[in-house]
Amino acid sequence: MSENLEQLVLDGYIILTKNGKIERVKAPDFGSVTIKYANGKATLIEEVKQTK
């Protein structure tokens, strides 16, 4: 499984746990990803995509 996770990261994904589940978020070509935490746990994933 670690090879799959490594490949996802190499493909531009952000891997994290949220609500006890492993989540993946694709990093945008242009924009930002903000991860907000409460008590050391991810609670919100905010994606902003921009076009050029």
N, C-alpha and C positions, 0 to 999 in steps of 0.2 A: 504493500500500500504506500510506503514511503516514496517509491519511484513514481507513483501516480501523482502524489502531492508535489513532488519536485517538478514534474512535468507541467502541472498546472501553474506553479509559480513561474516557471520559465516562459509559459505562454501568456503571462501578464495577469494572472488572477491573484487576488488577496484572499488568504485562507484565515478564518477565525471561527471561534465558537460563539454562538448566540442562542440563548434559551436551551442550553444543553445539546445543541445540534451543531455539526460542522457546516459552516456556510462558506460559499465562495462568491467573490464579487470581481467581475472583470474590470480591470483598470481602463478608464476611457482613453482614447487617443488624445483628446484635448478635454480638460476639465479637472475635476477633483473628486476624491472620495473622503468623507469625514466619518470617523467611527467615534461614537460617544460612549463613554463608560460610566457605570454607576456601581459602586462597591466592587470595583475590579472586574466587572463583567460588561461585555458589549451589550448595549441596549438599543442603539439606533445606528443604522448605516444610511448615510445621506450621499447620494450620487448627483453630481452636477456635470452635465456634458455640454461642451461647447462645439460649435462648428466654425471652421475657418474658411 
